[in-house]
Amino acid sequence: MSRRVVIAISSLLRPGSEIALRSLAEGLPADIRENVEVIGHSPPQNENAKDVLRDYFPRVDWTFEADPALSGEMLSMCFRLEPVKNNIRNNLLQWYGQLKLAELCAARVADCSLYDCIIWTRPDLLFLLPIRISAFYNSTWIELSPHDHWCGVNDRFMIGHPIVMIRRLRILDYFVNVWYEAMIRNPDEVIGGRFWNPEIVLAHYLRDELQISVRPCYTLFCRLRRINGSFYCILPRLNKYALMASINVADVVGLETERASFENRLRNCADIQKHYGEIADPRRTRILGARAPKDLVPLEIIIEKLYSQRF
């Protein structure tokens, strides 16, 4: 039986999203492309970037919608938010886009038995290893990449059964109505002596609200940004490779080769970052000034040393 897969994409189509989306399409097994349907939701910008996906998949539907106005009450939900890389407006808009995408996906996959899985991702990720699709998915677990967890779980790429993926994309309601209120009542119990970030909120959502397990999928990617007219890559960090200890981790067997390849490529990223890092992440510069590490690597270096060797 042919496998049917939905790729669900949310967030801003940035300059360079054409490159990122092509890496997504080419990272998937070629024999499933004719059965892949793409659903996207973004604010209006660089709208034609989505069209590169039409070279690979028979159906690409994308909704462009202006960002909503956020209330002062929502924008004040930033107590103990990590200040260097996060701001509450961006977090809320990311989750709003995911919520709208959940609605679009639910309408498409009303009969979930017709679809094997939903892949959710963002349009700014350059994939550095092939994307593996498991033999089956059910509603008790979800797959994500175990890098860049930031004390929670990676919140940029996931694969799972349609039922659980649509629920996962509704995290905004959980944050506004459950998690934030509990956190401000007792921050030391909820987040300990640290700041919070979207990765931590997602980890709590999967564990406490959805009560599903997490499996590593060993998909590796970096983020692509255009800065001062040139493209740079924000590489995954070696010291942020793990699954949060308090998350329920489902047993996985038979992925030894994928894990070894993932770990080797992650070490390659660390070496390249060390030797070819050229500029600092502007978000860090705003806070750290001249102390911000120069660890963003030019795209052409990544293409030469990582991307061209991803298969």
Secondary structure, DSSP 8 states (H G I E B T S, - for coil): ----EEEEEES---TTHHHHHHHHHHHS-GGGGGGEEEEEEE-SSSGGGGGGGGGT-SEEEEEE-------HHHHT--TTB-TTT--HHHHHHHHHHHHHHHHHHHHHTSSGGG-SEEEEE-TTEEE-S-----S---TTEEEE-SB--TTS---SEEEE-HHHHHHHTTHHHHIIIIIHHHHHH-HHHHHTTS-B-HHHHHHHIIIIII--EEEE----EEEEEEETTEEEEE---GGGBS--TTS-B----S-HHHHHHHHHHHHHHHHHHHHH--B--HHHHHHHGGGS---BEEHHHHHHHTGGG--
